[in-house]
């Protein structure tokens, strides 16, 4: 496990160190060339083969009373990585960060990424499906769907958010959502 990866699983104090570890790791090609100090290295033992950056936008805490402080700490680390050039706009789509951050416990991270790259709300895909369909089908979680929908409406009111995006079978997101929720 790389230093930047070990920072993910500590407390909020260790996540605060993640940008420093990534900056230093990047200087020394930790994780390999062009791996940004280990941010783009798959986390060992990760069932889904997620890298450190993907986990940073997704991880949460079990204790609901610490959810907002934890989200804030992760968001601050993301902002520092962006400022240092270790998180770039193309990562939002290429690393599927918006999709991975779409759950209530990562709301601030999700909103930050959506504000930075609102096009990903409408053009981001996972396994060939628009993100909205993935969220409806995978999570079957009304709060995640609601969060995604509200954010897409904020940036795309003329298109009524992403409600009429079609999946590979031609079914709209609104129809899928009604059937599943």
N, C-alpha and C positions, 0 to 999 in steps of 0.2 A: 504494500500500500504506500502510495506517495504521500509526502507531507501535506499537500493541498487536499488530498482525499481524506486524510485522518482528521482534518479540521472540521469536516462536515458532521462528524458523529460525536463531537464533544458537546459542550454547552454553548450558549450564545457567545461566550468569551472566545471560544476557539474559532467560531465562524468569523468573528471580527478580524482574526489573524489571516483568514483565507486570502484576501487580496495581497497581503505582504508576501505570503508563501508563494503565490502564483507569480508575482513580479520577480522575486528572487529565483524561483524555479525556471522562469522563462529565460533569464540571463544565462543559466547554466544548462539549458535544454533538458530539464528534468521531464521525464516522460517521453522524450524523443523530440526530434526536430519538428517545429511547427505545431507542437502540442500545448503551447502557451502555459508552460510550467506545470502541466498535468491536468489542466482544465478540460482538455479534449481526450483524455485517456479514460477508457472504460473502467468503471469501478470494479475491483476484483470481487467476484462472487455475485455480481449484479445479475439477477435472473433475466431482466429485460435488456441487459447490455447497455445501460445508460452510462454516459460519461459524467464527470464531476460537475460540469456546468449544468447539465440536464437535471442532476440531482439537486443542485443548489436552488433551482427555481421550483422544485417539486416537494422537497422534504418539509415535514411538519412535525409538531410535537403532539403527544397524546393529551397533555394537560391543557384543556380549553382556556384556563386562566392565563396561560403563557403564550397562547396562539398569536396575539397581536404583537407582543414584544419580540417573539421569535421571527415573525414575518418582517418586522421592521429591521431587525438585525440582518436577515438575509437580503433584504432590499438594499440596505446600505452597502453590503458587500458587493452586490451587483452594480450599484452606482460607481463604486470605487474601481471595479474591474473595467467598467466602460470608460471611465476617466483615464485609466492607464492604457487603454487600447487593447486590453486583453479580452474584452467582450465587444464584438462589433455587430453592427445592425444586421448583417447577413446571417448571423447566428440565430436570430429570432426565428427565421423561417427554416434555415438549414438544420438547426438542432432541435426544431419543433418546440421551442421554449414556451411560446404562448399556449400551445396545447397542454404541455406538461404542467404549467402553472395554473391551469384552470380548475381550481377548487377553492372553496371558501377560506380555508386556512392559509392560502397563499394569495389572497385578494390584492394586497398592495403590490406584490411582484407582478401579478397578472396585469393590473391596471398600468403599471409603469411600462411593461413591455408593449402593451397595446398602444399606449400613447407614443412610444418611440417608433413603432412600426405598425400603424393601423391597417396598412394594406394586408398584413398577415391575417387579420380577422376574416377577410373575404377571399384571399388567395392561398392561404396556408392549407396544405393537405397532409394527411397521414395515410399511407398505404392506398393512395389514390382517392381518398374521400376528403371532402372539405371538413375542416376541424369541427364545425357545428354538428355534423353527422356522427363523427367519432365520439363526441361528448355525449350525444343522445344515446348512441348504441353501447358505448363502453361503460360509462359511469352510471348511466340510468339514474343520475343524481339531479334532482330538480334544482338545488341551489347552484350547481356548476352550470347547468343549462341557462338558468336565469341570469347568472353573472355574465356569461358569454353573450347572451342576447342583449342585455342592457348595454354592454360595452359596444357591441356592433351597432346598436341603434344610435348611440352617441356619435359615432363617427360616420355612419351611413344611414341617416334618417330618410333620405330620398329612396333608398332601396329597401326600406323597412328592415334594416339590419341585414341579417343573413337568413331570414325566414324562408326565402324562396330559392335558396341554393339547392341544387339537386344532387342526389347521390348517383351511383353508377346504374341504378335501376330507374332513374328518372323521378324518384320520389322526392318531394320538397322537404326541407327541414321542419316546416310547420306541421306537415302531415305526420312525419315520423315522431315528432314531439307529442302530438295529440295521442297517437297510438301507444306510445311508451309511458307517458306520464298521465 
